[in-house]
Amino acid sequence: MIGDLFDSPWKIAIIAILIIVLFGSRKLPEAARSLGKSMRILKTEVQGLHEDEAASTAPAPAAASAPAQLQAPSGAPDAQAQIDALSRQLADLQQSVAVNKTDSASAS
């Protein structure tokens, strides 16, 4: 049934004209671009699955005898200061939201 649909060039031309009329000539390039992006994403995901299968069937490398000790980066005090500053900003934001809620409730 579907094979009979594309057996002559006239049928293909009529279907193409109907698609252009239904979707508009402005939306078709965007739709084609979107379809192309989707196909590329699908292709990379399928390749990733094949690579994962190949990696899972390969023998595992020998594990190290002792795990390495984690060391704190030299900028650890700076990181703690950033965390403290972010915590203060979060507390200030939460306080301002609470104030805004009470102001809007009293205005109603």
C-alpha positions in Angstrom: 0.0 0.0 0.0 2.7 2.5 0.9 4.9 1.2 -1.9 2.2 2.3 -4.4 2.2 5.8 -2.9 5.7 6.6 -4.1 5.6 4.8 -7.5 5.3 8.0 -9.6 7.0 11.4 -9.4 3.6 13.1 -9.6 2.4 11.6 -6.4 5.6 12.6 -4.6 5.2 16.2 -6.0 1.6 16.4 -4.8 2.6 15.2 -1.3 5.5 17.7 -1.2 3.1 20.6 -2.1 0.6 19.5 0.5 3.3 19.5 3.2 4.4 23.0 2.1 0.9 24.2 2.2 0.1 22.6 5.6 3.2 23.6 7.4 4.2 26.8 5.6 7.4 27.5 3.9 8.8 29.4 6.9 8.5 26.5 9.3 9.9 23.8 7.1 13.6 24.8 7.3 13.4 25.0 11.1 11.6 21.7 11.2 14.3 20.1 8.9 17.1 21.6 11.1 15.4 20.2 14.2 15.1 16.8 12.6 18.7 16.9 11.7 19.8 17.7 15.2 17.6 14.9 16.6 19.2 12.5 14.1 22.7 13.5 15.1 21.9 13.1 18.8 20.4 9.7 18.1 23.5 8.7 16.1 25.9 9.7 18.9 23.8 7.9 21.5 23.8 4.7 19.5 27.5 5.0 19.0 27.9 5.5 22.8 25.8 2.3 23.4 28.1 0.4 21.0 31.2 1.7 22.8 29.7 0.8 26.2 29.0 -2.8 25.0 32.5 -3.1 23.7 34.0 -1.8 27.0 31.8 -4.1 29.1 33.0 -7.2 27.1 36.7 -6.2 27.3 38.6 -7.6 30.3 38.9 -5.2 33.3 42.3 -3.7 34.0 44.2 -4.8 37.1 43.2 -2.7 40.1 45.8 -0.8 42.1 47.0 -2.4 45.3 46.3 0.6 47.5 43.9 3.5 46.8 45.6 6.9 46.6 45.0 9.3 49.4 42.8 12.3 48.6 44.4 15.6 49.3 42.6 18.9 49.9 43.5 21.5 47.2 45.7 24.3 48.3 42.8 26.7 47.8 40.6 25.0 50.4 40.2 28.1 52.7 39.0 30.1 49.7 36.5 27.4 48.9 35.2 27.5 52.4 34.9 31.3 52.3 32.9 31.0 49.1 30.6 28.5 50.7 30.1 30.8 53.7 29.4 33.7 51.4 26.9 31.7 49.4 25.2 30.5 52.6 24.8 34.2 53.7 23.4 35.1 50.3 20.9 32.2 50.5 19.8 33.3 53.9 19.3 36.9 52.8 17.3 35.7 49.8 15.1 33.5 52.0 14.5 36.4 54.3 13.6 38.8 51.5 11.1 36.2 50.1 9.5 35.8 53.5 9.2 39.6 53.8 7.7 39.8 50.3 5.2 37.1 51.1 4.0 38.9 54.3 3.8 42.2 52.4 1.7 40.7 49.6 -0.5 38.9 52.1 -1.1 42.1 54.1 -1.9 44.0 50.8 -4.6 41.6 49.8 
